Each structure stands twice: as C-alpha cells, then as structure tokens.
Amino acid sequence: MEMKTIMQKAFNEQMGKENESAYIYLALSAQCEAMDLKGMAKWLRVQGDEELEHAMKFYTHLADRNAKIAFEKIDKPKAAPNTPLGVFEAAYEHEKYITKCIHELVDLANKHNDPEALSFLDWFVNEQIEEEKSTRDIVKKLEMAKGNISALLMLDKMLGERKGD
C-alpha cells in the first residue's frame, strides 16, 4: 500500500527525532565523561547508537514503501545537567517525550488506515516501554545513592558493562 503524504511527513519527522535523540545522548555522555563517570558515559553512548538504529528503521520503512525520504534539521542539544541524577532524569524525560511521539504516530496511522505503519510501529511501542523502564530504573538507583560515592561508583561500574546492541 502506498504511504500517504501525511504519513511520510510524520515518519520523516520521527526519523529526525530519533537522530536528535542520538545527539542528545551523546551530549549527556560527554557530560558524564567530564564528571569522570566513564561507565555512565558508555551506557549513554550505547543508548545513542541504539537511537541511530531506530532512525534507520524509519529510513528503511520509508524506503521499502517507496516513500519520499527527507532529513530534518537537528538542533544543538541543550546543556546537559551537571549531576549524574540530572543527566539520567533528562534521559528519562526525553524517553517519555519519544513515547508520546510514537503514540501520536500510532493514532495518525489509525486515522489514515495505514496497517503497514501500524505493524511497524508496534515494535516501537514495545521498545519505548523498555526505554522508559531502563532510564527510570537508573534514576531510582541514583536517588537511592543520594550522593554516596561508593554507591555512585558501583553504579558507574555496572552501567559501564552495557554491551552494544
């Protein structure tokens, strides 16, 4: 089924948001590097790589449906918070925003009777559950640590063990 222009535009915009997400995660990673929290920096870099993969999923879906592919402007990320808790709170808030965007795409695909888009977006709906949970769990652990340097270093080590997907 040919992809309607409104759906093409929305998917291109989401591809841009996913690319922007990678940029945001890289900025958050750089902030952790500056705080000498290499494990947290690695976790955030891996997350940024995952966001690029998400953008490529949108790209491929558009290409597979012979739709127009357009690239959105990516803004410079806002200054990253200067605490580990602040960094991961920002990541969590961003994931909630992306979840909202995915749900809006589902609504649009329903409205415009695009079953191929709905099937494709189903993966993202489930992925966002995981994305929100992982960032929320880190926020909770950082809140429990409450500045305890031993707990912070243990969490940094644990997050540094994340493998690239």
N, C-alpha and C positions, 0 to 999 in steps of 0.2 A: 504494500500500500504506500502510495506517495505521501510524503510528510508535508503537512500543511505549512504554509509560510510562518504562521504564528508559532507553531511548534518548533520549526527550525530556529527561529529567532530565540525562543526560550532556551533551547538546548545549547545554542552557541553562547548565550549569556551564562548558563550554568558551567559550560566548559571554561569560560573566563573566571568564574568564581572559584572553580577547583584549582586553576593555575594560580590565582591570587592566594588561595589557601596555602599552597606550597611556599609562596613568597612570605606569607605571614609566619608559617612555621620556621622558615629559615631565619627570620628576624628574631623569633623567640629563642631559637637555638643559639644564635650569636650572643644574645643576652646571657644565656647560661654559660657560654664559653667565657664571657667577660667576668662572670662570677666564679669561674674555675670549677664549675659543676659539669664536668665532661660527660658523665653518664646521662644527665638530663638533656644536655646538648645533643648527644647522639640519638636519644629517643625522639626528640623533636625533629632532627634531620631525617630520620627514617619515616616519621609521620609525613614530613614534607614530600618525600619521594612517593609515598602512597597517594598523596593528593595529586601528584603529577599523573600517576597511573589512572586515577579517577577521571582526570581531564581527558586522557587518551581514550577512555571508554566512551565518553561523549563524542569525541572526534570520530572514533570508529563507527559508532552507531549512525552518526550523520553521514559518513562516507558510504556505509553499507546501504543506506536508504537513498543514495544519490541526492542528498540534500546539500544545500549551499553551506559551506563552512566559512565562518567569519571569526576573526580574532578580536576580542575585546581589549580595551586598554586596562592595564594593571597598574593600580596606584602604588606609590611607595607605602610600605607598611607603617602604621603608627609606631611611635616609640614604644618599645617593649617595657613592661613593668620591671622594676629593679629588685624584685624579690622572687624566689622560686615559686612561692604561693601565687603571687601576682601573675607570673608567667603562665602557670597552668590554669588559673582562673580565666585568663584571657583565651587560652586554648579551648577551654570548656565552653565559654560563651560563644566563641566562633563556631564550634561544632553545633551548638543549639541553633545558631543562625542558618547554617548549612542544612540542618534537618528541616527547618521551616521552608527553605527554598525548595528542597526535594518534595516536600508535601504539596507545595504550590504547583510544582510540575505535574504531580500525580493528578491534582484537581484539574489542571489545564488539559491533560491527556484524556481524562474522563469527559470533560466538557466537549472536546473536539473529536471524540470517538476514535482514539488512536491506540488500538490494542497492542501494537508493537512497542510503542513508547511505554505503555503501562507494564508490559512484561519486562522491558529493560529496566525501568525504574524500581521494580520490585527488589532487585539486588541492592540498590542504593538505600531503600527504606530500611532494609535489614542491616546494612553496613553502618548506617547512622546510629542505630541502637548501640552497636559495638563502639563506635567512635565516641559517643557521648559517655558511655559507661567507662571507657578506659581513661578519659581525661577527668571525669568526675571522681573516679577512684583515686587518682593521683592527688587531686585537690584534697580529698578527705584525709589521705595519709599525711600530706603536708600540714593540714590543720591539726592533726593529732601530734605531729612532731613539735609544733609550737616553738620553733627556733632551737630545739635540742640538736646540737651539732652532730652528735653520734647518730641520731635517727636520720638526720638530713643526709649524712654521708652514706649511711646504709641504703637509703632510698636512691641516692645518686648512683651507687654501685649497681643496684638492682635494675634501674632503668637503663643503665649502660649495657646491660646484657641483651637488650632487644635486638633481634635479628631483622635484617631487611626482608620484606615480604617477597 
